[in-house]
Amino acid sequence: MPGIVIVATAEGQGTNPAALELLGGGAGLAKALGCPLEAVLVSGSGTDPAGPAAKLFAGGARRVYSVRHERLGNGSPEAALEALTAACRRAEPRVVLFSADRLGLEVAPRLAHRLGGSMITDAVALEVRDGDVVATRPAFGGKAMEQVAARATPQVVTVKLRALEPAALDESRSGELVEVPVDLDPGVDRVKLVERVEEAAEGPKLETARVVIGGGRGVGGAENFKQLEELARVLGAALGASRAAVDEGWVPASWQIGQTGKAIASDLYIAVGISGASQHTAGISGVKTIVAINTDPEAPIFERAHLGVVGDHKAVVPALTARLKELLGK
Ligand SMILES: Cc1cc2nc3c(=O)[nH]c(=O)nc-3n(C[C@H](O)[C@H](O)[C@H](O)COP(=O)(O)OP(=O)(O)OC[C@H]3O[C@@H](n4cnc5c(N)ncnc54)[C@H](O)[C@@H]3O)c2cc1C
């Protein structure tokens, strides 16, 4: 019976963290449709799929289709497309769930086309209505949310990071591991990975952090970001910024949140000295609670914020940090 298939990548003895979120969301769909929940595991040739597959079984997958090849470890989208096409032809899924990460962005639409299915991007919630899978996704740069159903199967859906509740792990669960042989011709590569540069980063990653502090032009200079760093340290938060702060050269470009930066989906986002331009708020539509600190009571960020402080960050942020240190005993 066509089931729900989630796409996972092997990371050491486990999988990418988003795989558990996809299993969590996929389980709800599988239950409502009365169909199996399965996974495709993508890994390089040196990986033993047994460990990552065990994690996927523990997370609720009944069957794991493993595609393994040396070229799947080097980030080639063409190789991943070939391998996933082979795995999906074997699994014949009704729905394929990808995380909206680099693999999902590059490969999911091409896979949907190959399989003659349909495509929904950037889902933040999934449900079944009258037998259709319905996805909620941001529209108009996050100003509105829309609900869309795609009817041609398989329905390929990319899901934003941290949008779905991860599946609870039950190590007693097991399942069937199916090796899908893949023969990947290097001639299919249209993209060549020239160099991979790991960003030197401490603390939580912006895209997956539970708490994010963002600084804008109103922070007033690179030196003033030290205050935000202290607040981030106390809250265990990641630091982000508006494009204006990046353009000023105060912080690295990798901190940028927004339409042309990163999308965050934290439980809490504290926007400091950020006006709330639509290009910035396009990156925070997945945030659960937004707090804004801004001197201008008319700043558009207050229309999006759940809590707001009208005031100078130089007074508000140190006071907030000091009080949080007291409360959290740090
Ligand atoms: C194609 C395109 C793509 C873009 N993509 C992005 C993107 O991905 N991300 C992004 O962020 N922007 C993006 N932008 C830029 C965006 O339009 C805004 O210009 C930018 O977000 C503004 O940054 P800001 O809010 O930090 O600065 P400003 O708009 O200058 O706002 C600064 C705020 O700080 C407040 N302030 C001043 N002093 C203080 C103080 N002492 N204490 C507290 N508050 C204070 C002010 O009241 C003001 O609201 C894009 C623009 C274009 C055209």
The ligand as an SDF file (V2000), in Angstrom:
LIG
                    3D

 53 58  0  0  0  0  0  0  0  0999 V2000
   15.6560   42.2790   -2.2680 C   0  0  0  0  0  0  0  0  0  0  0  0
   15.8570   42.6030   -0.7900 C   0  0  0  0  0  0  0  0  0  0  0  0
   16.1060   41.5710    0.0730 C   0  0  0  0  0  0  0  0  0  0  0  0
   16.2870   41.8440    1.4300 C   0  0  0  0  0  0  0  0  0  0  0  0
   16.5130   40.7920    2.2950 N   0  0  0  0  0  0  0  0  0  0  0  0
   16.6130   41.0510    3.6230 C   0  0  0  0  0  0  0  0  0  0  0  0
   16.8010   39.9970    4.5550 C   0  0  0  0  0  0  0  0  0  0  0  0
   16.9120   38.8020    4.1990 O   0  0  0  0  0  0  0  0  0  0  0  0
   16.8530   40.3020    5.8590 N   0  0  0  0  0  0  0  0  0  0  0  0
   16.7480   41.5790    6.3340 C   0  0  0  0  0  0  0  0  0  0  0  0
   16.8080   41.7830    7.5570 O   0  0  0  0  0  0  0  0  0  0  0  0
   16.5730   42.6020    5.4640 N   0  0  0  0  0  0  0  0  0  0  0  0
   16.5350   42.3760    4.1440 C   0  0  0  0  0  0  0  0  0  0  0  0
   16.3910   43.4190    3.2780 N   0  0  0  0  0  0  0  0  0  0  0  0
   16.4970   44.7930    3.8100 C   0  0  0  0  0  0  0  0  0  0  0  0
   15.2150   45.2830    4.4530 C   0  0  0  0  0  0  0  0  0  0  0  0
   14.3940   45.8550    3.4680 O   0  0  0  0  0  0  0  0  0  0  0  0
   15.5100   46.3470    5.5180 C   0  0  0  0  0  0  0  0  0  0  0  0
   16.2260   47.3870    4.9330 O   0  0  0  0  0  0  0  0  0  0  0  0
   16.3070   45.8150    6.7070 C   0  0  0  0  0  0  0  0  0  0  0  0
   15.7050   44.6530    7.2320 O   0  0  0  0  0  0  0  0  0  0  0  0
   16.3490   46.8870    7.7840 C   0  0  0  0  0  0  0  0  0  0  0  0
   17.1570   46.4640    8.8410 O   0  0  0  0  0  0  0  0  0  0  0  0
   16.9330   47.0720   10.2830 P   0  0  0  0  0  0  0  0  0  0  0  0
   15.5490   46.8200   10.7350 O   0  0  0  0  0  0  0  0  0  0  0  0
   18.0590   46.5570   11.1330 O   0  0  0  0  0  0  0  0  0  0  0  0
   17.2470   48.6130   10.0660 O   0  0  0  0  0  0  0  0  0  0  0  0
   16.2700   49.8780   10.0860 P   0  0  0  0  0  0  0  0  0  0  0  0
   15.1200   49.6780    9.1680 O   0  0  0  0  0  0  0  0  0  0  0  0
   17.1480   51.0500    9.8690 O   0  0  0  0  0  0  0  0  0  0  0  0
   15.6790   49.8580   11.5480 O   0  0  0  0  0  0  0  0  0  0  0  0
   16.4300   50.1170   12.6960 C   0  0  0  0  0  0  0  0  0  0  0  0
   15.4590   50.1160   13.8800 C   0  0  0  0  0  0  0  0  0  0  0  0
   16.1810   50.3080   15.0760 O   0  0  0  0  0  0  0  0  0  0  0  0
   15.4230   51.1510   15.9220 C   0  0  0  0  0  0  0  0  0  0  0  0
   16.3690   51.7700   16.8520 N   0  0  0  0  0  0  0  0  0  0  0  0
   17.2200   52.7950   16.6180 C   0  0  0  0  0  0  0  0  0  0  0  0
   17.9550   53.0650   17.7190 N   0  0  0  0  0  0  0  0  0  0  0  0
   17.5500   52.1790   18.6670 C   0  0  0  0  0  0  0  0  0  0  0  0
   17.9550   51.9370   20.0000 C   0  0  0  0  0  0  0  0  0  0  0  0
   18.9390   52.6550   20.5930 N   0  0  0  0  0  0  0  0  0  0  0  0
   17.3330   50.9420   20.7000 N   0  0  0  0  0  0  0  0  0  0  0  0
   16.3410   50.2050   20.1220 C   0  0  0  0  0  0  0  0  0  0  0  0
   15.9330   50.3960   18.8530 N   0  0  0  0  0  0  0  0  0  0  0  0
   16.5400   51.3520   18.1390 C   0  0  0  0  0  0  0  0  0  0  0  0
   14.7450   52.1170   15.0040 C   0  0  0  0  0  0  0  0  0  0  0  0
   13.5780   52.6660   15.6200 O   0  0  0  0  0  0  0  0  0  0  0  0
   14.4120   51.2240   13.8170 C   0  0  0  0  0  0  0  0  0  0  0  0
   13.1240   50.6550   13.9400 O   0  0  0  0  0  0  0  0  0  0  0  0
   16.2060   43.1710    1.9160 C   0  0  0  0  0  0  0  0  0  0  0  0
   15.9360   44.2060    1.0220 C   0  0  0  0  0  0  0  0  0  0  0  0
   15.7700   43.9250   -0.3240 C   0  0  0  0  0  0  0  0  0  0  0  0
   15.4570   45.0720   -1.2420 C   0  0  0  0  0  0  0  0  0  0  0  0
  1  2  1  0
  2  3  1  0
  2 52  2  0
  3  4  2  0
  4  5  1  0
  4 50  1  0
  5  6  2  0
  6  7  1  0
  6 13  1  0
  7  8  2  0
  7  9  1  0
  9 10  1  0
 10 11  2  0
 10 12  1  0
 12 13  2  0
 13 14  1  0
 14 15  1  0
 14 50  1  0
 15 16  1  0
 16 17  1  0
 16 18  1  0
 18 19  1  0
 18 20  1  0
 20 21  1  0
 20 22  1  0
 22 23  1  0
 23 24  1  0
 24 25  2  0
 24 26  1  0
 24 27  1  0
 27 28  1  0
 28 29  2  0
 28 30  1  0
 28 31  1  0
 31 32  1  0
 32 33  1  0
 33 34  1  0
 33 48  1  0
 34 35  1  0
 35 36  1  0
 35 46  1  0
 36 37  1  0
 36 45  1  0
 37 38  2  0
 38 39  1  0
 39 40  1  0
 39 45  2  0
 40 41  1  0
 40 42  2  0
 42 43  1  0
 43 44  2  0
 44 45  1  0
 46 47  1  0
 46 48  1  0
 48 49  1  0
 50 51  2  0
 51 52  1  0
 52 53  1  0
M  END
$$$$
